[in-house]
């Protein structure tokens, strides 16, 4: 009888331990997170050696920049979690980085801070589990510990940007006030807003380090609805109208609108066949048919918040 009681107590301890681990995510639904971000712009400026395609094929590592993020995550069930994230980073594009002749000759450049806020839904598509011994010196250890999981996500967000351009003396200037494509000067060229909507989509992997900490790596693409993150979208505008609209900054605005080294060279005298006509008013400066986008690669540390509330992380 005494042995039967011991066996019963043993079974209760084993199954309660396994059940406890299986339900642990319910007790630790909340997480705070922070991480390091690398950003890549996909738009009209810069890019690879091909004609701009506004996707990952136009990747140029020289334009990659660093940033940071913070966020909060709440797990709805075993497979789905909701996450909000704030990212501050810089986007960069420079036609000097491109080996495509016409883009390189255009010679436009920009950098822009970007403050990105998103709410996303993560869905776990794969769990990797590892079995460990049920007993060790310290006591009972649960089986089927999740080492990592892979998830996909999408959501909705907004971002703020403010493009700057570099002049011939390497000094940076805000581009929007210069109206480099005649924005606001004629009815067909409306001014763009620095606040825009984006849709995040991507995939991530999250490694469980211990009961409270996890490490994640996430790739995210931001689909946007603006073509002016780089202050470049349509065609070259009349330089005289740009100069008159900018008063004392007229010459600067004209230069930033068209810094091409061949803008004063007759095409017949150009050995490359690229000359004045290429950057004349009305000629293509950007491609309004494709909106700008950007990508983030994020390395994140997660900390689970106990049910009773926040407590200082212990390392």
C-alpha angles and dihedrals in degrees: 000000000000091000091051090055091051091050091049092050090048092052092048091052093047097048095041089053093051092045090047092056092044089057096038093104088063091059093044102041096135126076137173119207143191132180155154121268135202116198134203126189121219113194145090099311126074119344135133132321093281133078109283115277101172094229141088092289087070092058116144116184093200089069094053116120137185130244143154139240142198128188153149131242132196122190114221096184142334094296107025132063133170119223137186120196137182117202129187115192144134127252120208137189131169129173088214087070091060124084092199103112100224095043091047091049091050085065097195121152140177145172126195137183111231127200107196126190121182141170112206140177116224120204120193111225099173137026124193113204131191126199119221132184113286092224134043137157092278095052138261118000122193124242129234099035110185109238096185144338135207121222141179125211149184135173144135133284149153135228143193124218137172116190123216127190131206120232128211091278092053093252118141123231133182107255105200095069090052093062092216093182096036095264109182094006096095131022092249093057108062122186115256126231124241089218117074143164123246138184116219119211128169153107133263144182124215124198119203109225098177141320094303108022134066134172121217138191117196135181115202133179120199116213109202136187098221132082096196105078085108094035089245126107121123135012138326113277132218105284093210091057090048092050093049092048093054100048108192091011091052097112092046092050092050091051094047090048092054119011093158112144090220099049091109097040119099109238091231090061095045116102091207096047090241115118148122095323092058094065100029120130110286095025120120115280099161139355113257092184091075121054122219121260139178139203136219130201106196131191108196138186114209127202120193116224115223116240092252091061141263121346127175112269114253118216 
